[in-house]
Amino acid sequence: MPLSFHRKIAVLGQVPFIDFLNGIDGVDWWHMQETSGAVALATNSALALGRELLVKDFTAGLWAATAGDAIDDADSFTTVDSGGVRVNDPSFTAGRTYTARIKGTTTTGTLELKDFASANLYKTIVVGGGAFDETFDFTAVGDGVFFRHVTTGTTDIDWPNTTIKQTDIAAWSEFPGADVIVNGEFAADTNWTKGDAAVTIASNKATWSGAQGGNADLTAAVAPLASGIRYLITYTLSGVSAGTITPLFGTQTGTAQNASGTFTEEVTANGTAFVLRGNAAFTGSCEVVSVQPANPMNADNTAAAVGQAADGNLVLGYAFDGATSFLNNYSVELNSKFDPDAGTVIVPIKVSGAGVWEDSSFRLFFNVGADGDNFVALLRTSSNNQLSFRYKAGGTQESINIATSSIAYLLCIATWDTSADGGNGEFKAYLNGVKSGATLAIDGTWVGNLLSTSTIIGAASTTPNQVWDGDISHVGIANRALSATEILDIWDRSGLS
């Protein structure tokens, strides 16, 4: 059964590695404990901020100057008589809240941040002494933003530092996950198997007449569930006059209901079938039913062997065959939470044998990315005995290569923080708790959302290609760059040393 939350659990007489991670703020973990084919994620803290939404390059195609004004370069523009620049970006959504920091220089005057249509004012900044640096929150009323300098005459504005991020990811991301039930509105007599003639589907509802000979099941035609995953069920009953109806998640039962109304509950599945079971006396109808993963951040397993014994306190891992294996861990929730500006990825790996280090093949064990110009990847390169940790943003790549030929478990950690070192950014690599190579500056700016086909554990994509050949245990992603002290502590407590 998947572990969906951090717990103090003894497995095979050992303390699981995941138990050591409870105290680390801002880290999400995929547990490699499962035997059901789905790798459940445990979250021990909410990730507060989303990714940077604003592509702050005035020469980029999204930006446009108002009539009579001009964009000078990537960081500055010239206004004439209360003009400015605006960007219409669908990443901004009406009703959601954002935090912004606007920093630059201009002559004295007043600056405004408005919505794209310029009908709603978000913030007024009174400039004194030529410099401005303001941090504030606002609620969007539509797509895009409009930066405006309120003055008469020609004004040059240098605006090199602007960031805007969504603040309420937990409230606004698509959580729970997508509905797994097909035809939950009973629009037609399809996608359901009726276990008794007294059960019918018509007029946008499923009805039990009360004449069934015993328990009468209505079963989703395609088994939609994953055993061990929590699901949120919402369903509406009408015309109930007798008996009870119960939702079943495999062999795990939900709450029996005996009245009309709308009901919601969470149930952990024990099996893959979803059933609505009316007892022999049940008389009434179900008008709509929806079943959603209560935590959609799972990794779907393709051809990776589960339950492999791991070293130290890792307990178990997944074995990847070097050809067809991968875990697809993309989700809307991960896309919302992942922050390309600051983060940490933690991956314990092991090759299947010494020959993997000399097979001249690229093999990725971790990859999250928007496209070929924006990604974080940890891999074995085509050079003999070499790992490479890579951060690429806006087409500019930072790479740290590490020499190794070990056939033992390796704890691979990469951190990035674009605001570190006075805004120059820092990308670092750690192997077995120790920093490897130089600290690299981060020169690019990440653009884009995560791509569902290349947010992968154990391969480069869902094709799959560049598949890892060996074992991978608990994989973690943090929304901040962990410190060297935290990383060494993780290594010490992993038991791998």
Secondary structure as UniProt FT lines:
FT   TURN            12..13
FT   HELIX           17..21
FT   TURN            22..23
FT   TURN            25..26
FT   STRAND          27..30
FT   STRAND          38..39
FT   STRAND          41..43
FT   TURN            58..59
FT   TURN            61..62
FT   STRAND          63..65
FT   TURN            67..68
FT   STRAND          70..73
FT   TURN            74..75
FT   STRAND          76..80
FT   STRAND          84..87
FT   TURN            90..91
FT   TURN            94..95
FT   STRAND          97..105
FT   STRAND          109..115
FT   TURN            116..117
FT   STRAND          121..128
FT   TURN            129..130
FT   STRAND          131..139
FT   STRAND          145..150
FT   STRAND          154..166
FT   HELIX           169..172
FT   TURN            182..185
FT   STRAND          192..194
FT   TURN            197..198
FT   STRAND          199..202
FT   TURN            203..204
FT   STRAND          205..208
FT   STRAND          216..220
FT   TURN            227..228
FT   STRAND          230..242
FT   STRAND          245..250
FT   STRAND          252..253
FT   STRAND          261..268
FT   STRAND          274..278
FT   TURN            280..281
FT   STRAND          283..293
FT   STRAND          299..302
FT   STRAND          305..309
FT   TURN            312..313
FT   STRAND          316..321
FT   STRAND          326..328
FT   HELIX           332..337
FT   TURN            340..341
FT   STRAND          342..351
FT   HELIX           354..358
FT   STRAND          363..371
FT   TURN            372..373
FT   STRAND          374..380
FT   TURN            384..385
FT   STRAND          386..393
FT   TURN            394..395
FT   STRAND          396..403
FT   STRAND          410..417
FT   TURN            418..420
FT   HELIX           421..423
FT   STRAND          426..431
FT   TURN            432..433
FT   STRAND          434..440
FT   TURN            452..453
FT   STRAND          456..457
FT   TURN            462..464
FT   STRAND          469..472
FT   STRAND          475..478
FT   HELIX           484..494
//
